Amino acid sequence: MSPIENLRNSNKRVWAWIAVAAAGMGVGYLLAVAPASEKEPDHSAHAHSGEGYPASSASGAGGAGSDRFQYLHPEEHHTAGQAALPPEAVFPIEPPPRPDKPGVREYRLVVREDIPHEVSPGVQIAAWTFNGKVPGPVLRAVVGDTIRVTLVNEGKLPHTIHFHGVHPSDMDGVFELVPPGKEYTYEFKARPFGVFPYHCHSMPSSQHIHNGLYGMMIVDPPTPRPPRRELALIMSAFDTDRDGEADFYAWNGRAFQYATNPVPLKVGEKVRMYVLNMFEEMMAPHIHAAMFDLYPSGTSTRPSELTDVVDLAIAERAIMEFEYEYPGTFMFQCHFSEHMELGLMGWFNVTGEPKPEPTAELRRER
């Protein structure tokens, strides 16, 4: 039985790592380092343990615990026969730039159903998509702009778009079901400023969202935020066998894609990261070896706190601003271990010389 079949039919959480490694994409994943002669543990006893690796053993060195696994540094992936994704297969991590002039922001979102989508190396689902991608494109406007979005339904079921924010009732995407072969135009003023999800609200909305019909909308404040390198990340999950449990968790629609394709940063580079949780579990985005200014929902221009991890419930979002003081490879992840082990992790590759002094963010009084 192949690793993917084991993933679907046996211990999904244990075998998820094996499926990923077998697909040859294990950069940054957990890799077994036990001696070849060691007997493999019995996974069946942990079928519903919620663990991402076999239970620890008290037998000391060479036991069946997490000491049998290590991360593979991104620079070492070629020695293990693993390859980075081609650039066109990686979901763009940078959002579109802030519009420089007021006006109408016009978008066309086409719903297509049963589009092959690889959620993890070697694992595909029949996704429902906006413009052929999961998640949909990042929409952007400045507060006060007119947002005009035309939904074109090329699927077999009725669909809508529900935008979080303030708008008239006929723009809310609940009653305005768009039948197959039809289209509907949503038009409203962008307000307030902040970070917002958009998603299909046709019933059952859980299935429409989980199948891939969601995305992020950024509404900028009237006075531009200070210039920074910008990243946009949506946290989600996929239940590939429809048993009610997530099999993979993902940044921007694909597990581990920023592990095989690390995000390049520079020492001292100021970063603004827009983060949104679109799955019905609590998520906890966390960056390693740095602290971020937190702007909950992005609806303020003043940070609420300095931290390195934040809890986000379903549809919650935040802006995280940070910079690195040291070069190296640093993980960004969901701090719920199972989520991280099943795909919600990646690497920042930070280059440059170490900063001689602490950054202003860490020096200033709060």
C-alpha positions as CSV (number, residue, x, y, z in Angstrom):
1,M,0.0,0.0,0.0
2,S,1.4,3.4,-1.0
3,P,2.0,6.2,1.6
4,I,-0.9,8.2,0.2
5,E,-3.2,5.2,0.5
6,N,-2.0,4.8,4.1
7,L,-2.7,8.5,4.7
8,R,-6.3,8.0,3.5
9,N,-7.0,4.7,5.1
10,S,-5.0,4.5,8.4
11,N,-3.4,7.0,10.7
12,K,-3.7,10.2,8.7
13,R,-1.7,12.4,11.1
14,V,1.3,10.0,11.4
15,W,1.4,9.1,7.7
16,A,1.0,12.7,6.5
17,W,4.8,13.2,7.0
18,I,5.5,10.0,5.1
19,A,3.3,11.0,2.2
20,V,5.1,14.3,2.0
21,A,8.6,12.8,2.2
22,A,7.7,10.1,-0.4
23,A,6.6,12.8,-2.8
24,G,10.2,14.2,-2.7
25,M,9.2,17.6,-1.3
26,G,10.4,17.3,2.3
27,V,12.3,20.5,2.7
28,G,11.7,21.6,6.3
29,Y,9.4,18.6,7.0
30,L,10.1,16.1,9.7
31,L,12.4,13.3,8.4
32,A,13.0,10.0,10.1
33,V,16.7,9.6,11.1
34,A,16.5,6.2,12.9
35,P,19.0,3.5,11.9
36,A,17.8,1.4,9.0
37,S,17.9,-1.7,11.2
38,E,15.5,-0.3,13.8
39,K,12.0,-1.8,13.7
40,E,9.3,0.7,12.7
41,P,6.8,1.4,15.5
42,D,3.2,0.2,15.3
43,H,1.3,3.3,14.1
44,S,-2.2,1.7,14.5
45,A,-2.3,2.3,18.2
46,H,-2.2,6.0,17.7
47,A,-4.8,6.3,15.0
48,H,-6.7,9.0,16.9
49,S,-4.0,10.3,19.2
50,G,-3.8,13.7,17.4
51,E,0.0,13.4,17.4
52,G,2.1,14.2,14.3
53,Y,4.6,11.5,15.2
54,P,4.6,8.1,17.1
55,A,4.3,8.2,20.9
56,S,7.6,8.7,22.8
57,S,9.3,5.6,24.2
58,A,11.1,5.3,27.5
59,S,13.7,3.0,26.0
60,G,16.3,5.8,25.6
61,A,18.2,6.6,22.4
62,G,16.7,5.2,19.3
63,G,13.2,5.2,20.8
64,A,10.0,5.9,19.0
65,G,9.6,9.5,20.1
66,S,10.2,12.9,18.5
67,D,14.0,12.4,19.0
68,R,13.7,10.2,15.8
69,F,12.8,13.2,13.7
70,Q,14.7,16.3,12.7
71,Y,14.1,19.2,10.3
72,L,15.9,19.3,7.0
73,H,17.6,22.7,6.5
74,P,16.4,24.3,3.2
75,E,20.0,24.4,1.9
76,E,20.3,20.6,2.3
77,H,17.2,19.7,0.3
78,H,19.1,18.8,-2.9
79,T,21.1,16.1,-1.1
80,A,17.8,14.3,-0.1
81,G,16.5,14.3,-3.7
82,Q,14.0,17.0,-3.0
83,A,13.2,20.0,-5.2
84,A,11.6,23.4,-4.8
85,L,8.3,24.1,-6.5
86,P,8.5,25.9,-9.8
87,P,7.8,29.6,-9.2
88,E,4.5,29.4,-11.1
89,A,3.2,26.7,-8.7
90,V,3.8,28.9,-5.6
91,F,0.9,31.1,-4.5
92,P,2.2,34.8,-4.6
93,I,3.0,35.8,-1.1
94,E,3.1,39.5,-1.9
95,P,-0.3,41.4,-2.2
96,P,-0.9,43.9,-4.9
97,P,0.4,47.4,-4.1
98,R,-1.7,50.1,-2.5
99,P,-3.6,52.0,-5.2
100,D,-2.0,55.4,-5.6
101,K,-5.1,57.3,-6.8
102,P,-8.7,57.3,-5.5
103,G,-11.3,55.6,-7.8
104,V,-13.1,52.4,-8.7
105,R,-11.4,49.1,-7.9
106,E,-12.9,46.6,-10.4
107,Y,-12.4,42.9,-10.2
108,R,-13.9,39.9,-12.0
109,L,-14.1,36.7,-10.0
110,V,-15.0,33.5,-11.9
111,V,-16.2,30.5,-10.0
112,R,-15.1,27.2,-11.3
113,E,-15.8,23.8,-9.6
114,D,-13.8,20.6,-9.5
115,I,-10.5,22.2,-10.5
116,P,-7.5,19.9,-9.6
117,H,-5.6,21.5,-6.7
118,E,-2.6,20.0,-5.0
119,V,-2.9,20.6,-1.3
120,S,0.3,18.8,-0.5
121,P,3.0,17.1,-2.6
122,G,1.2,14.2,-4.4
123,V,-2.2,14.9,-2.8
124,Q,-4.9,16.6,-5.0
125,I,-8.5,17.6,-4.4
126,A,-11.3,18.7,-6.7
127,A,-11.4,22.4,-5.5
128,W,-13.9,25.1,-6.1
129,T,-12.0,28.2,-7.0
130,F,-12.1,31.9,-7.7
131,N,-10.2,32.5,-10.9
132,G,-8.8,29.0,-10.8
133,K,-6.8,29.4,-7.6
134,V,-7.1,28.5,-3.8
135,P,-7.3,31.0,-2.2
136,G,-8.8,33.6,-4.5
137,P,-6.8,36.7,-5.5
138,V,-6.1,39.4,-2.9
139,L,-8.4,42.4,-3.5
140,R,-7.2,45.9,-2.5
141,A,-8.6,49.4,-2.2
142,V,-8.2,52.6,-0.2
143,V,-10.9,53.5,2.3
144,G,-13.6,55.5,0.4
145,D,-12.8,53.9,-3.0
146,T,-15.6,52.1,-4.8
147,I,-15.2,48.4,-5.0
148,R,-16.9,46.7,-7.9
149,V,-16.7,42.9,-8.1
150,T,-18.4,40.9,-10.8
151,L,-19.1,37.3,-9.8
152,V,-19.3,35.0,-12.9
153,N,-20.7,31.5,-12.0
154,E,-19.2,28.9,-14.4
155,G,-20.0,26.1,-11.9
156,K,-23.0,23.7,-11.5
157,L,-24.3,25.1,-8.2
158,P,-25.4,28.6,-7.1
159,H,-22.7,30.8,-5.5
160,T,-22.3,34.2,-3.9
161,I,-19.6,36.4,-2.4
162,H,-19.9,37.7,1.1
163,F,-17.5,40.5,1.9
164,H,-16.7,41.4,5.6
165,G,-17.0,45.1,6.2
166,V,-19.8,47.7,5.9
167,H,-22.1,47.7,2.8
168,P,-25.9,47.6,1.8
169,S,-28.0,44.5,2.3
170,D,-28.1,43.7,-1.4
171,M,-24.3,43.6,-1.5
172,D,-24.0,41.2,1.4
173,G,-23.9,37.9,-0.6
174,V,-26.4,36.0,1.3
175,F,-29.7,36.3,-0.6
176,E,-28.2,37.1,-4.0
177,L,-27.7,33.6,-5.2
178,V,-26.0,33.6,-8.6
179,P,-27.3,30.6,-10.6
180,P,-25.0,28.6,-12.9
181,G,-24.2,30.5,-16.1
182,K,-25.2,33.9,-14.6
183,E,-23.3,36.8,-13.0
184,Y,-23.9,39.4,-10.4
185,T,-22.0,42.7,-9.7
186,Y,-21.3,43.8,-6.1
187,E,-20.6,47.5,-5.7
188,F,-19.9,49.3,-2.4
189,K,-17.7,51.8,-0.7
190,A,-14.6,50.4,0.9
191,R,-14.9,50.9,4.6
192,P,-13.6,50.8,7.2
193,F,-9.9,50.3,6.6
194,G,-8.4,47.0,7.7
195,V,-8.0,43.4,6.6
196,F,-11.1,41.4,5.6
197,P,-12.1,38.0,4.3
198,Y,-14.4,37.4,1.4
199,H,-16.0,34.0,0.8
200,C,-19.0,32.2,-0.8
201,H,-22.1,32.2,1.5
202,S,-24.2,29.8,-0.5
203,M,-25.5,26.9,1.6
204,P,-23.9,24.8,2.9
205,S,-21.4,27.5,3.3
206,S,-19.0,25.3,5.3
207,Q,-18.6,23.2,2.1
208,H,-18.3,26.1,-0.2
209,I,-15.6,27.7,2.0
210,H,-13.7,24.5,2.7
211,N,-13.7,23.6,-1.0
212,G,-11.7,26.8,-1.7
213,L,-14.0,29.7,-2.2
214,Y,-12.4,32.4,-0.1
215,G,-9.8,35.1,-0.2
216,M,-8.4,38.3,1.4
217,M,-9.4,42.0,0.9
218,I,-7.1,44.8,2.1
219,V,-8.5,48.3,2.6
220,D,-5.8,50.8,3.3
221,P,-6.2,53.9,5.5
222,P,-6.5,57.3,3.8
223,T,-2.9,58.2,4.9
224,P,-0.6,55.4,3.6
225,R,1.1,53.2,6.2
226,P,4.9,53.6,6.3
227,P,6.6,51.7,3.4
228,R,7.4,48.1,4.2
229,R,7.9,44.8,2.4
230,E,4.4,43.3,2.4
231,L,3.3,39.7,2.7
232,A,-0.2,38.3,2.6
233,L,-0.9,34.9,4.2
234,I,-4.2,33.0,4.6
235,M,-4.3,30.1,7.0
236,S,-6.7,27.2,6.0
237,A,-7.0,23.4,6.1
238,F,-8.2,20.6,3.9
239,D,-10.3,17.5,4.8
240,T,-9.3,15.3,1.9
241,D,-11.4,12.2,2.8
242,R,-14.5,14.1,4.1
243,D,-14.4,12.5,7.6
244,G,-14.7,15.8,9.5
245,E,-11.0,16.1,10.4
246,A,-8.4,18.2,8.6
247,D,-5.7,16.2,6.9
248,F,-3.5,19.1,5.9
249,Y,-3.1,22.7,7.0
250,A,-1.8,25.4,4.7
251,W,-0.4,28.8,4.1
252,N,-2.1,30.2,1.0
253,G,-3.8,27.0,-0.1
254,R,-0.9,24.5,-0.1
255,A,0.9,22.7,2.8
256,F,4.6,23.4,3.1
257,Q,4.9,25.5,0.0
258,Y,7.0,28.1,1.8
259,A,9.2,25.4,3.2
260,T,10.3,24.1,-0.2
261,N,10.3,27.7,-1.4
262,P,11.5,29.9,1.5
263,V,10.7,33.6,1.6
264,P,13.8,35.8,1.2
265,L,14.2,38.7,3.6
266,K,17.1,40.9,4.5
267,V,18.5,41.9,7.9
268,G,16.8,45.1,9.0
269,E,14.1,44.9,6.2
270,K,10.9,46.2,7.6
271,V,8.1,43.7,6.9
272,R,4.3,44.0,7.1
273,M,2.5,40.7,7.1
274,Y,-1.3,40.5,6.6
275,V,-2.6,37.2,8.1
276,L,-6.2,35.7,8.0
277,N,-7.6,32.5,9.4
278,M,-10.2,30.9,7.2
279,F,-10.6,27.5,8.9
280,E,-13.0,26.7,11.8
281,E,-10.3,26.1,14.3
282,M,-8.2,28.5,16.3
283,M,-4.9,29.3,14.6
284,A,-1.8,30.9,16.2
285,P,0.6,32.5,13.7
286,H,4.1,32.7,15.2
287,I,7.4,33.9,13.9
288,H,10.7,32.7,15.2
289,A,13.6,34.9,16.6
290,A,11.8,38.2,16.2
291,M,8.9,40.2,17.7
292,F,6.1,41.9,15.8
293,D,3.9,44.9,16.4
294,L,0.3,43.6,16.3
295,Y,-2.6,45.4,14.7
296,P,-5.8,43.3,15.3
297,S,-8.0,43.3,12.2
298,G,-5.8,46.1,10.8
299,T,-8.4,48.7,11.8
300,S,-5.9,50.9,13.7
301,T,-2.7,52.6,12.7
302,R,-1.3,52.1,16.3
303,P,-0.2,48.7,17.4
304,S,-1.9,47.0,20.4
305,E,1.1,45.1,21.7
306,L,4.6,43.7,20.9
307,T,4.5,39.9,20.7
308,D,5.6,36.9,18.6
309,V,2.4,34.9,18.6
310,V,-1.3,35.7,18.4
311,D,-4.5,33.6,18.5
312,L,-6.9,34.0,15.5
313,A,-10.3,32.4,15.6
314,I,-12.2,31.6,12.3
315,A,-12.3,34.7,10.0
316,E,-10.1,36.8,12.4
317,R,-7.2,38.6,10.9
318,A,-4.3,40.8,11.9
319,I,-1.4,42.9,10.6
320,M,2.1,41.9,12.0
321,E,5.0,44.3,11.5
322,F,8.6,43.1,12.2
323,E,12.2,43.0,11.1
324,Y,15.0,40.6,11.7
325,E,18.3,41.5,13.5
326,Y,20.2,38.4,12.5
327,P,20.8,36.5,9.3
328,G,19.8,32.9,9.1
329,T,16.9,30.6,8.4
330,F,13.9,31.2,10.7
331,M,10.5,29.3,10.8
332,F,7.1,31.0,10.6
333,Q,4.3,28.6,11.6
334,C,1.0,28.0,13.4
335,H,1.9,27.4,17.0
336,F,-0.6,24.6,17.3
337,S,1.8,21.8,16.8
338,E,-0.5,19.5,14.8
339,H,-1.2,22.4,12.4
340,M,2.5,23.0,11.9
341,E,3.3,19.4,11.5
342,L,0.6,19.0,8.8
343,G,1.7,21.9,6.7
344,L,1.3,25.3,8.4
345,M,5.0,26.2,8.4
346,G,7.6,27.8,6.2
347,W,11.0,29.5,6.3
348,F,12.3,33.0,6.1
349,N,15.8,33.1,4.6
350,V,17.3,36.2,6.1
351,T,20.5,37.5,4.6
352,G,22.9,40.3,5.5
353,E,25.1,41.3,8.5
354,P,23.8,41.2,12.0
355,K,22.4,44.5,13.3
356,P,24.8,46.1,16.0
357,E,21.9,47.4,18.1
358,P,18.4,46.4,19.0
359,T,15.7,47.6,16.6
360,A,13.6,50.6,17.5
361,E,10.6,48.3,18.0
362,L,12.4,46.6,20.9
363,R,14.0,49.8,22.3
364,R,11.0,52.0,22.6
365,E,8.9,52.2,25.8
366,R,5.4,50.9,25.7
